[in-house]
């Protein structure tokens, strides 16, 4: 059967048939995962369409197990060709590879009692409007976004472009132990990348963006373009500062990386290999008592949405990303309708068929849980946290759901206002984290703080410390937690970091 003869409705049956064929061919257990998706992207530069792409894909992955006296032998294969001949090769190839693989006492599918899933249609992961929006409207949104950035200030004389992207996906997972599940996701988003020049001809660029699962909750393209312009302009005239120790305030888009290292350090695979400074620390204080970090693959947000009214054909555009506690409508605003939307890391089940869940990793500074999939959980003698993540042709790794730092009470202005002299970091470059020792060092740029005010931009500096100390010295956590991706953190302040400059 040629690939294009397989309808979307037939894909679940195809995955089930592949699993059955693998078992008949000699597999003790088998698991098939099937993806299909469509993508669209348009880039506009200086008002003209520069690139326009649209594509669709389908592929299937098969993982098989063959039991032996010393554990399970396992192998994986994948194919983007769903024809009958290709499926035959997929199955036989996986069986042949598994027979020559080394046995592993920890390998194997989860116990059937662990399988489960949330109702996909209640998690608000897929919206038809993403695919129904005409391409011309998507291109126009990118054009408006870029134009707003270019018109914001005469110092913005060039552009890296404005873009608009959409994507939809359909995931199916079936195994020989009785699990069968599927769900769809949608995504849309746009951005602008303005370039500014100062009086000496020096250039700076920055960007801003909006992303959502539905077009109804995208930001106003004009506001995104203007924000991109503002972020670019504040970098003009950047200078270096002298080497010193000072408080460092991290903007949310940078703070999420600092907090993301907690997930990496609590990764069960790193723990088992003793490649994390969290190894052996379960139940111990690893951060300040103000720090609580959560991974939650079940988040569904209630958002206000203002549809067009009789006097205004333009819909209300959502302001900002997704917040745990939605903001109330502005006084005098017309009535809002409630709309639910799943988080960017939300799913009804993980890549092994276990239900996603909420896991508190650090609670009031105490390390409560490691995150794991079934394989790593067996190694550690614990239960999987439902964090299995896999591609088509690989064994499951460990991935986050919606990962975030629980917000505090201070606004960003209050946090900055409490710093007499320090650095507000808006950008980091490179990778400089050693999870074994906790050593942290990254190139950075931002704005210098003087007497509680943002004073002037800085660049060509390095910030350094040790994550073990940084998590203990996080003296302020902002209230501005907004999910613009699957991981999020509010503004944070860390004292005692080293700033290496001139």
N, C-alpha and C positions, 0 to 999 in steps of 0.2 A: 504493500500500500504506500503510495507516494506521500511525502510529508504533508502536502497541501490537501490531501484527501481526509486527513484526520481533523474532525471538527473539534471545537473547544469542548463541546459536551462529551466527546469521546475520550478526552485525555485521561480522565480518572480511570476509565475502563482499561485504557492502554497501560497505565502505571500498574494497575492490579494484575493484568495479564503478564507483564514483565516479571513481576515478583513470583507469580505462579510458575512461569517457565524456568526461572532460576532454581526454584526448589526442585522441580522435576529433573533438572539437569544435574542435581547433586548438592545444592547448597543446603546447609542445615537451617539457615535463616537468610533472608534477603530484604532489602529496602530500596525502594525506587523513589526518586524525587524528580518532579517534572516542572519546568518553568516555561512560561510563555510571556512575552512582553512586547510593548510598543513604545518607541521613543520618538520625540520630536524636539528639535532645537533650531533656533533662529538667532543669528547674531547681526545686529545693526551697528554700523560704525559711521558716525557723522551723517546720520539720517538715511544711509543707504544699506540695503540688505547685503551683507558680506558673505554669510554662509547660511545655508538652509538644508537641514538634514531630517530625514524621517526613515525609520527602520522598524522592523519587527523580527522577532526571533522565537524559536522553540527549541528546547533541548531536554534531554533526559539523562539522569545519572543513576547508576545501579551500584549498590554495595552488597557484597555477598559474604557469608561466613560459612566455613566448613570446620566442623568440630574435630578435634584431635585429642589425644591423651594429655597433651600439655597446654591446651587452650584452643582458642579459635584462630583459624587461618582466615585472613580477610583480604579483600581486594576491591577496588572501585574502577568502574569504567564510565564513560559518558559519550553521548553523541548528539549532534544537532540534526541528524538525519533520522526521521521517524518511520522510514520505510520498513517493510517486513524483513528485507535482507539485512538492513542495518541493525534492527533489533536482535536478529539471530546472532550477528557478530558481537553485539553488546553483551549478550548473555554468555555466550561461549567464551569470550575473552575474559570476562570477570571470573568465571569458574576456573579457567586455565591458570590465571594469575594467582588465585587464592590457593590452588593446590601446591604451588611452589613457594608460597609465602611462609615465613616463620610463624609458629604459633604464639599467641599472646594470651596469657591467663586473664587479662583484664578486658579483652575485647568482647563484644557482643551487644546485641540489642537490649534495651531496657526490659525489665520484667513487665509483663502485660498489666499488672496491677498499677503501674505507674503512669500508664498512658491516659491521656485526657485532653480536652480542648475546650476553650470558651466558644461561645456562639459568635462566629465571624460577623454575622449581620448586625450584631449589637455592639461591635467595636468600631464602627464608622471609619473603616479603612479605605473604602472605595466610593468615589463620586463620579457619576456619569458626565458631569459638566466639564471635566478635564478633557475628555475626548470629543465632546460635542462643540466646544468652543472653536469657531472657525479659525484656520491658520492666519488669516488676515488680521484678526483681532489680537492674536498673540504677537504677531510682528509689530502691530501698532502699539501695544503696551511696551514693548522693548524700545521702540522709537520715542515714545513719550517720556519714558524713564531717562533715556540718554539726553533728550532735548532739555529736560528740566535741570539736569546736572550742568549742561553747557551754558544754560541761560542764567545760572545762579550767580555768577561772578565773572568779571572780565578777565580775571587771572586764569580761568579755566579755558584753555585755548585748544585742547585736543582731547581725545577720548580713546580709551581702550575698547569701547563699545558698550552696547546694551544688549542683553540677551534674554531669551524666554525659552524655558524648557518644560516639557511635560513627559510623564512616563506612567505607564500602567503595567502591572505584573500580576500573574496568576501562578500560585504555587500549589502543587499537589504532593502529598507525602503518603506513601502506602508501604506497609511492611508485612512480613509473613506471620507476625504475632497478633494480628487483628486490628492494627491501627490504620485508619484511613481518614484523611482530612485535606481540606483545601481552603484557600482564601485569596482574595484579590486586594490589591493596593493601588492607589493613585497618587500622583505627585504633580505639582506645578510650581513654577517659580520664575522670577526674573530679577535682573540686577543691572547696575551701571558701574562703569569704571572710568571716572573722569581723570584727566591729567592737568595739573596746574603748574604755572610758571611764575617764579618770582621776578623781581626787577633785575636780578643778575643772570637770568636765564636758567636757573636751576629748576629741575622738574621734580614733582612728587605725584604719586598716584595712590588712590585708595578705592574702595568700593563699598556698596551696601546692597542688600538684597531682601526679597520677601519670598517665603516658601510656604506651601500649604498642601493639604490633600484635596482641597476644593477651591475653585476660582472665587467662590463667594467670600472666602476669608483671606484673600490676598490683600496686601496693603495698596494704597493709592500709588500708582506709578510715579506721579509727580513728587510725592513726599519721599519716596525711595531715592529718586534722582537727586533731590535737594539734600537728603541726608548723606548720600555718597559724596556730593560736592563739599558739604561742610566738613566731613571727615578728611577729605583731601586737602582742603585749604588750611586746616589746623596743623598740617605737617610742614608748611612752608617756613623757611628760615630756621630749620632744625640745626641744633648744635650739639656738641658733646659736653658732658659734665665731668668733673674731676672724679677720680676713684674714691669711693667712700662707702660706709655702711649707712643705710637709711631705710625708713619704711617704704614699702612698695605696695601700691594699690593696683590691682589687676582689673581691667574692664571685663565684663562678662564673657566676651568672645575669646579672651585669653584665659580667664579664670577656669573655664570648663576644661582646658588642657591640664592645668595644675591639678584639678580635682580628678580628671580622668586617670591620672597616675595611680589613684587609689584603687580603681578597678583593676588596672594592670598588676598592681602589687598584691591584690587579693585573688588573682587568677589562680585557680587550683593547680594548673599545670606548672606555673612558676613556683608555687608553694612546694609541690612534690619534688621539683628539681633543686630546691633550696636556692632558687635564683631570685628571691624577693626578700626585702627587708621586713616583710610581714610574716615570714616563715616562723612558726612556733609562737606567734603572738596572739592567737585566738583567745578572746576573753581579757586581753590586756589593753591598757590605755595606749593608743598609738597616735592620738591627736588631741587637740584642745577639747574641753568639755562642751564647747559651743558648736562642735562639728558633728552633723548627722548626714550620712551619705546613703542614698537609696538607689537600687536598681529595680525598676518596675516595668514589666512587659505588658501590663494590663491597662495602662492609663488611657482613659477616654475623657476628653475635656468638654464641658458645656460652654459654648460661646454665644454671645449675643450677635445677632445678625439682623440688619435693617434692610428689608427688601425695598424696591422702588415704591414710591407713593404716587398719588394722583398728580401732584405738582412737580414731581422730579423723577424723570425717567432713569436717572443714574442711581445704581445701588450704592448703599453705604459700603465703603471699603474698610476692612478691618484694620485697626491700628495696632501694630505690634504682632508678636508671635503668640504662642499658647502659654497661658499662665495657669498655675495650679488653682488659684483663686481668681476667677474672672472679674474684671473691673465692671463696675456699674455703669450704665449709660450716662452720658453727660446730661446735666439738667436741661430740660427743654427739648431733648432729643425725642424723635418720634418713637413709637412703641417698637421694641425689639422682639424678634422671634428667637427662640432658643434653637441652636444647632449643635449637634454633637460631632466631635471629630476625634479620631484616634491619634495618639502620639506617633511621632516618626519612628519610634522603636517598639510600637505596640504590635502584637501578633497573638492569634488564638492559641498557638502551640509553637514549641521550639523545633529545631531541625531533627529531633529524635522522636517527636510525637508526645512530648510531655507538655502539660499546660504551662503557659507562662505565668509568672507570679511576681509578687512584690517581695524583694529581699533587702533587708536593712543590713548594709555591709559594716558601716560604722555608726554607732549610736552614742551620742554624747561623748565622743572621743574614744569609745571602746570598740575594738574590732570584734564584731559579732558573727560574721559569716565569711567564708570563702565562696567564690562563685565557681561553678563547675558544670561539666556535662557528665554523662553517665560514665564514660571511660575514666576520667580523672577522679570522679567521686569514688569509684571502686578502688583506685590506687590509694586514696586518702582515707578510705573507710567511712565515707559520709554519704549523704543522699545528694543527687543532682539538684541544682537550683533552677533547672529549666533554662539554662543559658547555652544550650547547644546551638552552634551556628556552622553551616557548611556550604560549600560550593558544590557543584554537580559531581566533580571528580575527586573529592577529597573526603577524608574522615572528618567528623565534626570537630571544630575548634570551640573556643569559649568566647561568646560575644555578649555585649550588653543589650538590654532593652532600652527603656528610657532611664538614663543614668543622670542623677542630679544631686547637688548639695542643697539641703533644706535651707530656705532663705532665713535671714535674720530680720531685724526690725528697722535698721538704719537705711536711709536713702543714700544713693551714691554721693549726692552733694554733702550730706552729713559726714560720710566717711572721708571724703577729700577735705572737708572743712576741718577735720580733726588732725590733719597732718601739717606740721609747721614747715618741714622741708623734706621732700621725698619725691618719688617717681610714680606717675600714673602710666602704666603700661597698656598700650593699645595694640601692640603687634610684637610677636616673637618670631625668630627665624632659626632654622636648623633644628637638630635634635640633639639634646645633651642631657639625657636622663639615664642614670645607672640604677636599675631597680634592685640590684644586689646590695649596693652600699647606700642608695638614696641620694647620691650626689646629683646636683641639678645645676646646669649652666646653659644659658641660651642667649643668643643675640636678641636685642630688644630695641624698640623705639616707642616713644610716647610723649608725654608732656610733663615738664617739671612742675612740682607743686611748691609754692612759696606762701607761707602764712595762710594756709587753707584755701588758696586760689590756684587755678591752673595758670601758670605764668608764661612758659614758652616751650616750643617743641624740642625734643632731643632725639638723637639717633646715633648710630655707630657706638653702641654701648653693649655691655654684657651684664646680665644679672645672674647671680650665683648663690647657692646655698645648699642645704641638705634637706630633702623632703621630710625626714624625721623631725628636724627642727622647724621647718616651715609649717607643718601641720600643727605643731604645738604653739607656734607664734602667730597664728591667724587671729588677730585681735579684733577684727570687725568683719561681719558678713552682711551684705546688703539685702534689701527687700525686693530687688529688681530681678527676680527669677523669671525668665522668659525662654520657652523652648522654641528655638529656631532650627533645631536639628534633634537627633535622638539623645544628645547629651547637653546638659545646661548647668550653669552656675551663675549666681548673682555676682555683683561686685564684691571683691574681698580685699582685705588689707593684711599684709604679712610684714612683721617687724624684723629688723636685724639682718636683712639681706645685703649682700655685697654688690655694689654697682661699679663695674670696671669701665672707666672712660679714659680721659686724658690724664 
